[in-house]
Amino acid sequence: MGSTATPAPARKRARFHELEVAEVRRLTEQSIEVTFAVPDELAGDYDYLPGQYVALRREIDGQELRRSYSICRPPRRGSVSVAIKRDLGGRFSTWANDELAAGDRIDVMSPQGTFTTALADLDHRHIVGIAAGSGITPLMSLAHTVLAGSDTSRFTLVYTNRSTLDVMFLEELADLKDRYPARLALHHVLSREQRSAPILSGRIDEEKLRTMLGTLIPPAAVDEWFLCGPFELVQLARDTLADVGVPTSAVHFELFTTDGPVPERGRPVEVRTGEDTWTLEFTLDGLSGRVESPVAAQESILNAALRVRGDVPFACAGGVCGTCRARVVEGSVQMTENYALEPDELERGYVLTCQSHPKGERVVVDYDV
């Protein structure tokens, strides 16, 4: 997630609960919408803001897998819905698309994330979303909420896919356009299918994006930007918006994956007699934990903590989702990547433990604050 113009929503402690699948609906040949039933006793745990995500946990072929998916419906009590697109070689997304069915039960983490907007006053605000593929999922929730929240709000969506058959939520977007014809501007960009307007045909590159900003979406008329999709598109949009003078405080972004490899999680590490080590002390759910880690292993704080506490929260382990954040109480760390924490969180000492390595012999972190 990127910088926000308003304070980030308060983060709730990430916890898994087993929920029942109420419905599985086919969106495209390669994607589904999954709706989970939330019982009344857990309603408070699954309150969410538009744009937030949940992590799903399931053992597949003897291995625990966790994947994060954005919530695709506006906030409502009693259910939470996500969209899952099949990724090439993706074990979890392939299993979900082929086998997940109504009546199944799966672990669902409480909603997380700061990819959202201030909802108290939506009057006369113009919000723009740029998405590719499954990046549409959080923007569906945001668009519904923004347009329903005020009679004077506006939402513009630029949504790129290969072809019409690949467009997730095609009918829902058309219905939303019919409901708010004057306040929703919907631009489908297809890379492998010819559109009537040349600007809506082909891949979105810098030239096409600059043309859009000069004609369809003048930046001076926009209050906030939300970018979601592959790293390449999100980075292109961020760089281009910055170059035309859009302040970073008005630009939010969310990634599902990055170009870098996902680190190992909870890998076994053996401490040998006499070798140099560093010490991690941490607090989780009011309980203290302590573990020694060999310097040579170059182990992340998350990996070290998982070796003694299997319930340490994490989802992507790639610096994207922010589920594993904690505050450094003593010592210092170096973060490799950060696509999730806001500047104010960094100033207050928060880090992504999946990306953090100690800079000294002892580090103390708190997952509870």
VOTORFI-969262 format. One record per residue (C-alpha): residue in one letter; chain; x, y, z. Coordinates in steps of 0.05 Angstrom, whole numbers, plus 32768, in hexadecimal, padded with zeros to 4 digits. Each point is the difference from the previous one (the first is absolute). Example, Ala and Ser with C-alpha at 12.3 -4.5 7.8 and 13.67 -1.06 7.14 Angstrom:
2
residuo|cadena|u|v|w
a|A|80F6|7FA6|809C
s|A|801B|8045|7FF3
//
This chain:
369
residuo|cadena|u|v|w
m|A|8000|8000|8000
g|A|8017|8047|7FF3
s|A|7FFB|8042|8023
t|A|7FBB|801A|8013
a|A|7FE6|8046|800A
t|A|7FD8|7FEA|803C
p|A|8015|7FD9|803E
a|A|8004|7FB5|7FF4
p|A|7FC7|7FD8|801F
a|A|800F|7FE0|8043
r|A|801C|7FBB|7FF5
k|A|7FDF|7FC7|8024
r|A|8029|7FC4|8017
a|A|8000|7FCE|7FC7
r|A|7FDE|7FC0|8015
f|A|7FE7|7FC3|7FDA
h|A|7FBB|7FE3|8009
e|A|7FE3|7FC5|7FDB
l|A|7FC6|8017|7FD4
e|A|7FD0|7FDB|7FD3
v|A|7FFD|800D|7FB6
a|A|7FBA|8019|7FF1
e|A|8007|8006|7FB4
v|A|8033|7FF8|7FC8
r|A|7FEE|8027|7FC2
r|A|8025|7FFB|7FBD
l|A|8016|8045|7FE8
t|A|8029|7FEC|7FC3
e|A|801E|7FBF|7FE7
q|A|803C|800D|802D
s|A|7FE2|8023|803D
i|A|7FCB|7FF7|8036
e|A|7FDE|8028|8036
v|A|7FFF|7FDE|8044
t|A|7FCF|8016|8036
f|A|800B|7FEC|8048
a|A|7FC9|7FFF|8034
v|A|8012|8027|803F
p|A|7FDA|7FEA|803E
d|A|7FE4|8035|802F
e|A|8033|7FF1|8037
l|A|8039|8012|7FD0
a|A|7FDF|803C|7FDE
g|A|802E|8031|8025
d|A|803E|7FDB|7FE9
y|A|7FEB|8007|7FB7
d|A|7FEB|8048|7FFE
y|A|8027|801E|7FC6
l|A|800C|803E|7FD7
p|A|7FFC|8001|7FB4
g|A|8043|7FEE|7FE2
q|A|8017|7FD2|8038
y|A|8014|7FB7|7FF7
v|A|7FFE|7FBD|8025
a|A|8032|7FC8|8000
l|A|7FE9|7FB8|7FF4
r|A|8024|7FC4|801E
r|A|7FF9|7FB8|7FEA
e|A|8029|7FC1|8001
i|A|8009|7FE6|7FB9
d|A|8026|7FBF|7FF2
g|A|801C|8001|8046
q|A|801A|8048|7FFD
e|A|7FE1|803D|8022
l|A|7FF4|8037|7FCC
r|A|7FEB|8048|800E
r|A|7FE9|8031|7FCC
s|A|7FE3|8047|8006
y|A|7FC3|8016|7FD8
s|A|7FDD|8043|7FFF
i|A|7FB8|8005|8016
c|A|7FD6|800F|7FC2
r|A|7FBD|8014|801F
p|A|7FEE|8040|8026
p|A|7FFD|7FF7|804C
r|A|7FC5|7FD5|8017
r|A|7FF1|7FD7|803D
g|A|7FFE|7FB5|7FFF
s|A|802E|7FF2|7FC5
v|A|8042|8010|7FDF
s|A|8010|7FF4|7FB7
v|A|8041|7FFB|7FDA
a|A|8013|7FF2|7FB8
i|A|8035|7FCC|7FEF
k|A|8020|7FFF|7FBB
r|A|8026|7FC3|7FEA
d|A|804B|8010|7FFD
l|A|802D|7FD9|7FD2
g|A|8020|7FCC|802D
g|A|7FDB|801A|803C
r|A|7FEF|7FC6|802F
f|A|7FCE|8024|802B
s|A|7FDB|8025|7FC8
t|A|7FFE|7FC1|7FD6
w|A|7FE4|7FD7|803A
a|A|7FCC|8036|800F
n|A|7FE8|8006|7FB8
d|A|7FFD|7FB5|7FF6
e|A|7FE8|7FE5|8043
l|A|7FE6|8034|8031
a|A|7FB4|7FF9|8008
a|A|7FC7|8018|802C
g|A|8000|7FDD|8043
d|A|804C|7FFB|8004
r|A|8021|801F|803D
i|A|8041|8027|7FFC
d|A|8029|802D|802E
v|A|7FF4|804A|7FF1
m|A|8029|8037|8021
s|A|7FDE|803E|801B
p|A|8001|8039|7FCD
q|A|8040|8029|7FFA
g|A|801C|8037|7FD6
t|A|8002|804C|7FF5
f|A|7FED|8002|7FB6
t|A|7FC2|8029|800F
t|A|7FE7|8047|8004
a|A|7FE0|802E|8033
l|A|7FB5|7FF2|7FFF
a|A|7FE7|8038|802E
d|A|7FFA|8033|7FC9
l|A|7FFC|7FE9|7FB8
d|A|7FDC|803E|7FE5
h|A|801D|801A|7FBF
r|A|803B|7FD1|8003
h|A|801C|7FE1|7FC0
i|A|8024|7FBE|8009
v|A|8024|7FDB|7FC8
g|A|8012|7FB7|7FFE
i|A|8031|7FE0|7FD0
a|A|7FFF|7FB4|8001
a|A|8016|7FC3|7FD8
g|A|7FE3|7FBA|8004
s|A|7FF0|7FEB|8047
g|A|8016|8045|8018
i|A|7FB7|8014|7FF5
t|A|7FEA|7FDC|8040
p|A|800D|8037|8034
l|A|7FE9|8035|7FD0
m|A|7FBC|7FDF|7FF9
s|A|7FF4|800B|804A
l|A|801C|8046|7FFE
a|A|7FD8|8015|7FC3
h|A|7FBE|7FE6|801E
t|A|800D|8023|8042
v|A|8017|8043|7FE4
l|A|7FC7|8006|7FCF
a|A|7FCB|7FEB|8033
g|A|801D|802D|8035
s|A|7FF0|8043|7FE0
d|A|7FD5|801B|7FC8
t|A|803A|802C|7FEA
s|A|803A|7FCF|8002
r|A|8020|7FE7|7FC0
f|A|8029|7FC2|7FEF
t|A|8029|7FF3|7FC2
l|A|8019|7FBA|7FF1
v|A|8035|7FEC|7FCD
y|A|8000|7FB5|7FFD
t|A|802F|7FDA|7FD2
n|A|7FFB|7FB7|7FEA
r|A|8014|7FD6|7FC4
s|A|7FB9|7FF6|7FE5
t|A|7FB7|8007|8014
l|A|7FFF|7FB8|8016
d|A|8035|8010|8034
v|A|7FDA|803A|8021
m|A|7FEC|7FEE|8047
f|A|7FBE|801D|8019
l|A|7FED|8015|7FB9
e|A|7FB5|7FFF|800D
e|A|8007|8021|8045
l|A|8028|8039|7FE2
a|A|7FCC|800A|7FCA
d|A|7FC9|8001|8035
l|A|8027|8032|8029
k|A|8007|802C|7FC3
d|A|7FB5|7FFC|7FF3
r|A|7FF3|8013|8049
y|A|802F|803C|8000
p|A|8006|8014|7FB6
a|A|8015|8048|800E
r|A|8030|7FF1|803A
l|A|8024|7FC1|7FEA
a|A|8030|8003|7FC5
l|A|8013|7FBA|7FEA
h|A|803A|7FF4|7FD0
h|A|800E|7FB8|7FEB
v|A|8045|7FFA|7FE0
l|A|800B|7FBF|7FDA
s|A|8046|7FEC|7FEB
r|A|7FED|7FC8|7FCF
e|A|7FBD|8018|7FE7
q|A|7FF2|803C|7FD5
r|A|7FD4|8037|801E
s|A|7FDE|8038|7FDB
a|A|802E|8034|8020
p|A|804B|7FF5|7FF5
i|A|8010|8019|8046
l|A|7FD9|7FC5|801C
s|A|8024|7FCC|7FD4
g|A|8044|7FE2|800E
r|A|802C|7FFC|803D
i|A|8003|803B|8031
d|A|8046|801D|7FF9
e|A|801A|8045|8014
e|A|7FE9|8021|7FC0
k|A|7FB9|7FE5|8006
l|A|7FFC|8012|804A
r|A|8018|8047|7FF3
t|A|7FCC|8007|7FC8
m|A|7FCA|7FEA|8031
l|A|8017|8032|8033
g|A|7FFE|8036|7FCB
t|A|7FBB|7FF0|7FE6
l|A|7FD5|7FD0|8028
i|A|8019|800D|8047
p|A|801F|8044|800D
p|A|8027|7FF7|8041
a|A|7FEC|8045|801A
a|A|7FB8|7FE7|8005
v|A|8011|7FC2|8029
d|A|8003|7FFC|804C
e|A|801C|7FBA|8009
w|A|801E|7FC9|7FD5
f|A|7FFC|7FB5|800E
l|A|802F|7FD2|7FDA
c|A|7FFB|7FB4|8003
g|A|801E|7FCA|7FD5
p|A|8043|7FE5|7FE9
f|A|803F|8022|8018
e|A|8011|801B|7FBB
l|A|7FBE|8024|7FF6
v|A|7FFD|801C|8047
q|A|8047|801A|7FFC
l|A|7FF3|801F|7FBB
a|A|7FC3|8024|801A
r|A|8023|8018|803F
d|A|803B|801B|7FD9
t|A|7FD5|8022|7FCC
l|A|7FD1|8020|8033
a|A|803C|801A|8027
d|A|801E|801C|7FC0
v|A|7FC1|8027|7FEF
g|A|7FFE|801E|8046
v|A|7FD0|7FD4|8026
p|A|8015|8000|804A
t|A|8012|7FBC|801D
s|A|7FCF|800C|8038
a|A|7FC8|7FFA|7FCE
v|A|8017|7FBE|7FE3
h|A|7FF0|7FBC|801F
f|A|8019|7FBF|7FE3
e|A|7FF9|7FB6|800F
l|A|8026|7FC5|7FE5
f|A|7FEE|7FB7|8002
t|A|8048|7FEB|7FF0
t|A|8042|8022|7FF0
d|A|8035|7FF0|7FCD
g|A|802D|7FE3|8036
p|A|8000|7FB9|801B
v|A|7FD6|7FF1|803E
p|A|802E|7FEC|8039
e|A|7FFB|7FBE|8024
r|A|7FD3|8001|803D
g|A|800E|7FD9|803F
r|A|803B|7FDB|7FE0
p|A|8027|7FD5|8031
v|A|803E|8021|801E
e|A|8031|7FDD|802D
v|A|802B|8026|8032
r|A|8045|7FDF|8006
t|A|802C|8006|803D
g|A|8031|803A|7FFC
e|A|7FE3|8024|7FC4
d|A|7FEC|804A|8001
t|A|7FB6|800B|800F
w|A|7FCF|8038|800A
t|A|7FC5|7FFF|8030
l|A|7FB7|800F|7FF0
e|A|7FCF|800F|8038
f|A|7FB7|800D|7FEE
t|A|7FBB|8009|801E
l|A|7FC3|7FE0|7FE0
d|A|7FBB|7FFD|8021
g|A|801F|8016|8041
l|A|8032|7FC6|8001
s|A|804B|8008|7FF9
g|A|802B|7FD7|7FD2
r|A|804B|7FFA|7FF7
v|A|802B|7FDF|7FCB
e|A|8049|7FFF|7FEC
s|A|8012|8005|7FB7
p|A|8043|7FF3|7FDD
v|A|801C|803E|7FDF
a|A|8016|7FD6|7FC4
a|A|7FB9|7FE8|7FF4
q|A|7FE9|8047|7FEE
e|A|7FBC|7FEF|801E
s|A|7FC7|8032|7FFF
i|A|7FDE|8014|8041
l|A|7FC0|7FDE|7FE8
n|A|8024|7FBE|7FF1
a|A|8023|8000|8043
a|A|7FBF|800F|8025
l|A|7FDA|7FC9|7FDB
r|A|8032|7FCC|8018
v|A|7FE7|8009|8047
r|A|7FB9|801A|7FF5
g|A|7FD9|7FE3|7FC6
d|A|7FC8|8033|8008
v|A|802A|803E|7FEF
p|A|7FD6|8025|7FCD
f|A|8014|8003|7FB8
a|A|7FE1|7FF7|7FBB
c|A|802A|8011|7FC3
a|A|8046|8002|8020
g|A|8014|802C|7FC5
g|A|7FFA|8046|801E
v|A|7FBE|800D|7FDE
c|A|7FC6|7FF4|8030
g|A|8018|801B|8044
t|A|7FE2|7FC7|8029
c|A|8043|7FF1|8023
r|A|800D|8047|8017
a|A|801C|800C|8046
r|A|801F|803A|8025
v|A|804A|7FFF|8011
v|A|8007|800D|804A
e|A|804B|7FF7|8007
g|A|8038|7FF8|7FCE
s|A|7FFC|8010|7FB6
v|A|7FF1|7FDB|7FBF
q|A|8009|8007|7FB6
m|A|7FC3|7FF6|7FD3
t|A|800C|7FE3|7FBB
e|A|7FBD|8013|7FE2
n|A|7FC3|8028|8016
y|A|7FC1|8005|7FD7
a|A|7FD0|8001|803B
l|A|8013|8030|8038
e|A|7FEE|804A|7FFF
p|A|8034|8036|800F
d|A|7FE0|8010|8043
e|A|8005|7FB6|8014
l|A|8049|7FFF|7FEE
e|A|800C|803E|802A
r|A|7FE0|7FDD|803B
g|A|802F|7FC5|7FFA
y|A|7FD5|7FCD|7FDC
v|A|8021|7FCE|7FD1
l|A|7FED|7FC5|7FD4
t|A|801F|7FC6|8025
c|A|8001|7FD5|7FC1
q|A|8030|8032|7FE1
s|A|8027|8015|803E
h|A|8045|7FE9|8015
p|A|8025|8015|8040
k|A|8037|8034|7FFE
g|A|801A|7FEB|8045
e|A|8004|7FC7|8031
r|A|7FBB|800A|801E
v|A|7FBC|8016|7FE5
v|A|7FBF|8007|8028
v|A|7FBE|8006|7FD9
d|A|7FB7|8005|8016
y|A|7FCA|7FE3|7FD3
d|A|7FC8|8017|8030
v|A|8006|804C|7FFC
//
